Amino acid sequence: MNTQTSIPTRAPAEAPIDDIILPFEVAALDLRGRVVRLGPVVDTILAGHDYPTPVAKLVGEAIVLAGLLGSALKFEGRFILQTQTDGPVQMLVVDYRTPGGVRAYARFDAERVAAAVAAGNAGPGALLGKGHLAMTVDQGNEMSRYQGLVALDGGTLEDAAHEYFTRSEQIPTRVRLAVAEEFRAAEGGARHHWRAGGVLLQFLPKAPERARQADLDPGDAPEGAPAHTVAEDDAWVEGRSLIATVEDLELVDPELSSERLLYRLFHEPGVRVFEAVPVEPKCSCSRDSVETMLKNFSQDDRDHMVEDGQIKVTCEFCSTSYVFAPGEVEAASG
């Protein structure tokens, strides 16, 4: 059961700032949400890959978004966020495992990314291009998977999240994502670290009719027909306006706790926080699992994997390499 505490009730130094997901509630406005703050976690994941800076930032945003959405799961399972697009970054995958394990990687065309950087067009939308974002909830082998899809059409991950909640879940939602590089003074020169943060806000009134949104799905209306608009609830207008004031720096500032940020935003209507969920980089790969995978390949496939007398497999998520002698991975007996 979640515990509730009012804020601010303690000095920022006494509260963990990094690598947590903090749920919150603004009861007076029927708002609920979560704040994600990542320091060593996102730095460890990104430092394990030699991504160009714009790609690293995009992966960081995807990690934050997966944390914001995956932490809503009330059971032991996985939330998988994956993009497949025609842009320079063809694929992003983030695997979030409850209660707070995360891993991620990206596949990209280095030449196209370099060209985008040289042309000054390396924003998230340009790197992703057109395709789709899939969000999968996996409750384990005994349960069916749930998957939601949303189109990516040159927009950002924030845009995709808003589109998904508007069209599929029909929950008024706003998401903010931020990733930044931090340079700290150290012997021998400045040390580089990645930081990331985000906030998700949703309007969840007890009366469903209050959750109407101005941007309605046109459905089967003829092309060119005037849009049907409705007035939005004042509580959601206020909440959405407050979230719009959040700056990127506030989401990644190592001196600003999630509690302090929420107090800045919602001190007038009042805000309550729940127990924070710690996040850690956690890959599910192992030597045993890789060995089992190799044994399921045909002998011919394994023969083609041999280089310099060894079979080497590198995990795409954590970059850990596993080396086997060909005789170690003979086909499993029938």
C-alpha positions as CSV (number, residue, x, y, z in Angstrom):
1,M,0.0,0.0,0.0
2,N,1.4,3.4,-0.9
3,T,2.2,5.8,1.9
4,Q,1.4,9.5,1.6
5,T,3.4,12.4,2.8
6,S,2.9,16.1,2.4
7,I,5.6,18.2,0.9
8,P,8.0,19.9,1.5
9,T,8.5,18.3,4.9
10,R,12.3,17.6,4.8
11,A,15.4,19.2,3.5
12,P,16.3,18.1,-0.1
13,A,19.5,16.5,1.1
14,E,17.5,14.0,3.1
15,A,15.4,12.8,0.1
16,P,16.8,10.8,-2.8
17,I,16.9,13.0,-5.9
18,D,18.2,10.7,-8.5
19,D,17.0,7.3,-9.9
20,I,13.5,7.4,-8.5
21,I,9.9,7.6,-9.8
22,L,7.7,9.6,-7.5
23,P,3.9,9.3,-7.8
24,F,1.8,12.3,-6.8
25,E,-1.8,13.5,-6.5
26,V,-3.4,16.9,-6.7
27,A,-6.7,16.0,-5.2
28,A,-8.3,19.5,-5.5
29,L,-7.9,19.3,-9.3
30,D,-8.4,15.5,-9.8
31,L,-4.9,15.2,-11.1
32,R,-2.5,12.3,-10.7
33,G,1.0,11.8,-12.1
34,R,4.6,10.7,-11.7
35,V,7.9,12.4,-11.8
36,V,11.0,10.5,-13.0
37,R,14.5,11.7,-12.1
38,L,17.5,9.7,-13.5
39,G,21.2,10.2,-12.8
40,P,23.5,7.2,-12.6
41,V,20.9,4.9,-14.1
42,V,20.7,6.8,-17.4
43,D,24.4,7.6,-17.4
44,T,25.3,3.9,-17.0
45,I,23.0,2.8,-19.8
46,L,24.1,5.5,-22.2
47,A,27.8,5.2,-21.3
48,G,27.6,1.5,-22.3
49,H,27.1,2.5,-25.9
50,D,29.0,4.8,-28.3
51,Y,26.0,6.7,-29.4
52,P,26.3,10.1,-31.1
53,T,25.0,12.8,-28.8
54,P,21.6,13.3,-30.5
55,V,20.9,9.5,-30.5
56,A,21.9,9.3,-26.8
57,K,19.5,12.1,-25.9
58,L,16.7,10.3,-27.8
59,V,17.4,7.0,-26.0
60,G,17.4,8.9,-22.7
61,E,14.0,10.4,-23.5
62,A,12.7,6.9,-24.4
63,I,14.0,5.6,-21.0
64,V,12.2,8.4,-19.1
65,L,8.9,7.8,-21.0
66,A,9.1,4.0,-20.4
67,G,9.6,4.8,-16.7
68,L,6.6,7.2,-16.5
69,L,4.3,4.6,-18.2
70,G,5.7,1.3,-17.0
71,S,5.7,2.4,-13.3
72,A,1.9,2.5,-13.5
73,L,1.8,-1.3,-13.6
74,K,0.3,-2.8,-10.4
75,F,1.6,-6.3,-11.0
76,E,5.0,-8.0,-11.7
77,G,5.6,-7.7,-15.4
78,R,7.3,-5.8,-18.2
79,F,6.5,-2.6,-20.1
80,I,8.2,-2.6,-23.5
81,L,8.5,0.6,-25.5
82,Q,9.7,0.2,-29.1
83,T,9.8,2.4,-32.2
84,Q,10.2,1.2,-35.8
85,T,10.7,4.0,-38.2
86,D,12.3,5.1,-41.5
87,G,14.5,7.8,-39.9
88,P,18.2,7.7,-39.1
89,V,17.3,6.0,-35.8
90,Q,15.4,3.0,-37.1
91,M,14.7,1.4,-33.7
92,L,14.5,2.3,-30.0
93,V,13.8,-0.4,-27.4
94,V,13.3,0.2,-23.7
95,D,12.4,-2.8,-21.5
96,Y,11.1,-1.7,-18.1
97,R,10.6,-4.5,-15.5
98,T,8.6,-3.8,-12.3
99,P,9.3,-2.6,-9.8
100,G,12.1,-0.5,-11.3
101,G,14.6,-2.3,-13.6
102,V,15.3,-0.8,-17.0
103,R,17.5,-1.5,-20.0
104,A,17.6,0.2,-23.5
105,Y,19.3,0.3,-26.8
106,A,19.0,2.0,-30.3
107,R,19.7,0.9,-33.8
108,F,20.7,3.7,-36.1
109,D,22.4,4.6,-39.4
110,A,25.6,6.4,-38.4
111,E,26.0,8.1,-41.8
112,R,22.5,9.4,-41.8
113,V,22.8,10.6,-38.2
114,A,26.0,12.4,-39.1
115,A,24.4,14.0,-42.1
116,A,21.4,15.2,-40.0
117,V,23.8,16.7,-37.5
118,A,25.8,18.5,-40.2
119,A,22.5,19.8,-41.7
120,G,21.4,21.1,-38.2
121,N,18.4,18.8,-38.4
122,A,19.0,16.3,-35.6
123,G,16.0,16.8,-33.4
124,P,14.0,13.9,-32.1
125,G,11.3,14.1,-34.8
126,A,13.9,14.2,-37.6
127,L,15.9,11.3,-36.2
128,L,12.8,9.1,-35.8
129,G,11.0,9.9,-39.0
130,K,7.9,8.1,-39.9
131,G,6.7,4.7,-38.5
132,H,5.1,3.7,-35.3
133,L,5.6,3.5,-31.5
134,A,4.5,0.2,-29.8
135,M,3.8,0.0,-26.1
136,T,3.5,-3.6,-24.8
137,V,2.5,-4.8,-21.4
138,D,3.7,-8.3,-20.7
139,Q,2.3,-10.0,-17.6
140,G,4.2,-13.2,-18.0
141,N,3.8,-16.5,-19.8
142,E,0.5,-17.3,-18.3
143,M,-1.2,-14.1,-19.3
144,S,-1.9,-12.5,-22.7
145,R,0.0,-9.4,-23.8
146,Y,-1.6,-6.0,-24.4
147,Q,-0.1,-3.8,-27.1
148,G,-1.0,-0.2,-28.0
149,L,0.3,1.4,-31.3
150,V,0.5,5.0,-32.2
151,A,1.8,6.5,-35.5
152,L,5.1,8.5,-35.6
153,D,5.0,11.1,-38.3
154,G,8.0,13.2,-37.8
155,G,7.0,14.2,-34.2
156,T,8.6,13.7,-30.9
157,L,8.1,11.0,-28.3
158,E,6.1,13.5,-26.2
159,D,3.8,14.1,-29.2
160,A,3.4,10.3,-29.6
161,A,2.5,9.9,-26.0
162,H,-0.1,12.6,-26.1
163,E,-1.6,11.1,-29.3
164,Y,-1.8,7.7,-27.7
165,F,-3.7,8.8,-24.6
166,T,-6.0,11.0,-26.6
167,R,-7.0,8.4,-29.2
168,S,-6.6,5.1,-27.4
169,E,-7.0,5.7,-23.7
170,Q,-9.0,8.9,-23.9
171,I,-7.4,10.2,-20.8
172,P,-6.3,13.9,-20.8
173,T,-2.6,13.5,-20.4
174,R,0.5,15.7,-20.6
175,V,4.1,14.5,-20.7
176,R,7.4,16.4,-20.4
177,L,10.8,14.8,-21.2
178,A,14.3,16.2,-20.8
179,V,17.8,14.8,-21.2
180,A,21.0,16.8,-20.6
181,E,24.8,16.4,-20.4
182,E,26.4,17.4,-17.2
183,F,30.1,18.3,-16.9
184,R,31.7,18.2,-13.4
185,A,35.1,19.5,-12.5
186,A,37.5,16.8,-11.7
187,E,41.3,16.1,-11.7
188,G,42.5,15.8,-15.3
189,G,39.5,17.8,-16.6
190,A,35.8,17.9,-16.6
191,R,33.9,14.6,-16.2
192,H,30.8,13.9,-18.4
193,H,27.6,12.5,-17.1
194,W,24.1,12.1,-18.5
195,R,21.0,13.1,-16.7
196,A,17.3,12.8,-17.6
197,G,13.9,13.6,-16.1
198,G,10.3,13.8,-16.9
199,V,6.8,14.3,-15.6
200,L,3.4,12.8,-16.5
201,L,0.1,14.5,-15.5
202,Q,-3.3,13.0,-16.0
203,F,-6.8,14.3,-15.4
204,L,-8.8,11.5,-13.7
205,P,-12.1,12.9,-12.3
206,K,-14.7,10.6,-10.7
207,A,-17.3,11.8,-13.3
208,P,-16.1,10.5,-16.7
209,E,-17.9,13.2,-18.6
210,R,-15.6,15.8,-17.0
211,A,-12.6,14.2,-18.9
212,R,-13.6,15.6,-22.2
213,Q,-10.9,17.0,-24.4
214,A,-10.9,19.8,-27.0
215,D,-9.1,17.7,-29.6
216,L,-11.7,15.0,-30.5
217,D,-11.2,12.2,-33.0
218,P,-13.1,13.2,-36.2
219,G,-14.2,9.6,-36.6
220,D,-16.0,9.0,-40.0
221,A,-16.7,12.7,-40.6
222,P,-16.2,13.7,-44.2
223,E,-12.8,15.4,-45.0
224,G,-13.1,19.1,-44.6
225,A,-16.0,19.0,-42.1
226,P,-15.7,21.5,-39.3
227,A,-14.2,20.1,-36.1
228,H,-16.5,19.4,-33.2
229,T,-15.1,21.1,-30.1
230,V,-16.2,21.1,-26.5
231,A,-15.1,23.2,-23.5
232,E,-12.5,21.5,-21.3
233,D,-12.8,21.2,-17.6
234,D,-11.3,24.1,-15.7
235,A,-9.3,21.8,-13.5
236,W,-7.6,20.2,-16.4
237,V,-7.0,23.5,-18.1
238,E,-5.2,24.7,-14.9
239,G,-3.2,21.5,-14.5
240,R,-2.1,21.4,-18.2
241,S,-1.1,25.1,-18.0
242,L,1.0,24.4,-14.9
243,I,2.8,21.5,-16.5
244,A,3.5,23.6,-19.6
245,T,5.6,25.9,-17.4
246,V,8.1,23.2,-16.5
247,E,11.5,23.9,-18.0
248,D,14.0,21.2,-19.1
249,L,16.5,22.4,-16.5
250,E,14.0,21.8,-13.7
251,L,13.6,18.2,-14.8
252,V,17.4,17.4,-14.8
253,D,18.7,19.8,-12.1
254,P,20.7,17.6,-9.6
255,E,20.0,20.1,-6.8
256,L,16.2,20.1,-7.3
257,S,14.3,17.2,-5.8
258,S,11.1,15.9,-7.3
259,E,9.2,17.0,-4.1
260,R,10.5,20.6,-4.5
261,L,9.6,20.6,-8.2
262,L,6.0,19.5,-7.4
263,Y,5.7,22.1,-4.6
264,R,6.7,24.8,-7.1
265,L,4.0,23.7,-9.5
266,F,1.1,22.8,-7.2
267,H,1.6,24.5,-3.8
268,E,-1.6,26.5,-4.3
269,P,-4.1,23.6,-4.9
270,G,-2.0,21.4,-2.7
271,V,0.0,18.3,-3.7
272,R,0.6,14.9,-2.0
273,V,3.4,12.5,-2.9
274,F,3.4,8.7,-2.5
275,E,6.2,6.3,-1.8
276,A,9.0,6.6,-4.4
277,V,10.0,3.7,-6.6
278,P,13.8,3.3,-7.0
279,V,15.1,2.6,-10.5
280,E,18.2,0.7,-11.5
281,P,19.8,-0.5,-14.8
282,K,19.0,-4.1,-15.0
283,C,19.7,-6.4,-18.0
284,S,18.3,-9.9,-18.1
285,C,21.1,-11.4,-20.2
286,S,23.4,-14.1,-18.8
287,R,25.9,-16.6,-20.0
288,D,23.4,-19.4,-19.5
289,S,20.7,-17.7,-21.5
290,V,23.0,-16.9,-24.4
291,E,24.3,-20.4,-24.4
292,T,20.8,-21.8,-24.6
293,M,20.0,-19.4,-27.5
294,L,23.1,-20.6,-29.4
295,K,22.2,-24.2,-28.9
296,N,18.9,-23.6,-30.7
297,F,20.6,-22.5,-33.9
298,S,21.5,-25.0,-36.5
299,Q,25.0,-26.3,-36.7
300,D,25.5,-24.5,-40.0
301,D,24.4,-21.1,-38.4
302,R,26.8,-21.7,-35.5
303,D,29.7,-22.5,-37.9
304,H,29.1,-19.2,-39.6
305,M,29.4,-17.4,-36.2
306,V,32.9,-18.7,-35.6
307,E,35.6,-16.0,-35.8
308,D,39.2,-16.7,-34.8
309,G,38.1,-20.0,-33.3
310,Q,35.5,-18.4,-31.0
311,I,31.8,-17.5,-31.0
312,K,31.3,-14.1,-29.6
313,V,27.8,-12.7,-28.7
314,T,27.3,-9.1,-27.4
315,C,24.1,-8.1,-25.7
316,E,22.6,-5.1,-27.5
317,F,21.2,-3.7,-24.3
318,C,24.2,-3.7,-21.9
319,S,27.1,-4.4,-24.3
320,T,28.3,-7.4,-22.3
321,S,30.2,-9.8,-24.5
322,Y,30.0,-13.6,-24.0
323,V,32.7,-15.8,-25.7
324,F,32.3,-19.5,-26.3
325,A,34.4,-22.2,-27.8
326,P,32.4,-23.9,-30.6
327,G,32.3,-27.2,-28.7
328,E,30.6,-25.5,-25.7
329,V,27.4,-24.8,-27.7
330,E,26.7,-28.0,-29.5
331,A,23.0,-28.5,-30.4
332,A,20.7,-29.5,-27.5
333,S,19.9,-33.2,-27.6
334,G,16.4,-34.0,-28.7
